[in-house]
Amino acid sequence: MFVRKLITTLTVASAVTSTLAVASASAEELKFASFMPPGHPYVETTFQPFADAVAEGTAGEVSVKLYNGGELGAGPVEQYSRVVDGVAELAISLPGYTASNFPLTLLTELPGVVEEGKGTTEIWNNIDLLMPEYRRTHLVALWASAENILFTRDKAVRSPDDLAGMKIRVPSRNTGLIVEAWGASPVSMPVSEIYNSLQTGVIDGAMIDGTGINAFKLGEVANYVTMGMKTTISPFFILMNNDAYEDLTDAQKAAIDAAGRTASDNGEAMQVRVAAEGIAGFAATEGKEVIELTEAEAAAFDVLSEAENDNIVALAGGDAEAVIEAFSAD
């Protein structure tokens, strides 16, 4: 009797173990590539909640593992190709780093097209107009950052004339065209290179939102911030490899998409909040100055930006006018 009970117990235990092994083997782990350091506010407020939501929404059938700080390969610019090539199933990046792939999406960054704090809602209200650009990947999340502001190291900037001869880092081609219209020389550069370049004088300033003050330590190497003019608002996105997405069930796809939409709102909320905190801290730091332009001072920048906006839209062609009209209606 004892032997029979023992055999029965072992058989049940073996079956349970086998079932767990099958469940474990069938679980899908998605690699999430991030060039941002583990301590960046995005990790806690946006990326990890996204991973948690995917796991919860799929009852553990799909998990997301974060690889922060460029663990899957250095260089923010390469994030798009990592997803396309399947090096990572998911990645965070900016459309501006591969601008030729996303001309319509990048129209949303132009001065005056979307409003800080409301841009993500405006983007998703018009998402169908942008979707043709996402044929090579699956769009999971897309959001608008806080406004890009002008950081400079040695020179206070209060007018376009002050920018003459200055080299300013820009996050995208369109921002570069705006900065060039202001009279400066734009320098394309990923965010991870700004600190050293500004510190060593390779560049004189940088266009980036206020989160860069603490997240990328720019408060240590910049002495001035100029804000108040209409400026660009950079879009961010999370992309997914097409094959990896198609391998999921319909329910799992829905969980990914729902988590991504929430991540879009979380990303924007973090950007706006942390940017404001960074700017306030910068202003309160001895030896640092936040220059808030008067209405007349800002107008000198804005008239140049508006003229360049028209040029950018005209050059984009295709559906560019329809995109601008749709966002203007919002």
Buried (B, 14 or more C-beta within 10 A) or exposed (E): EEEEEEEEEEEEEEEEEEEEEEEEEEEBEBBBBBBBBEEBBBBEBBBBBBBEBBBEBBEEBBBBEBBBBBBBBEBBBBBBBBBBEEBBBBBBBBBBBBBEBBBBBBBBBBBBBBBBBEBBBBBBEBBEBBEEBBEEBBBBBBBBBBBBBBBBBEBEBBBBEBBEEBBBBBBBBBBBBBBBBBBBBBBBBBBBBBBEBBBEEBBBBBBBBBBBBBBBEBBEBBBBBBBBBBBBBBBBBBBBBBEBBEEBEEEBBEBBBEBBBBBBBBBBBBBBBBBBBBBEBBEEBEEBEBBEBEEEBBEBBBEBBBEBBEEBBEEBEEBBEEBBEBBEEB
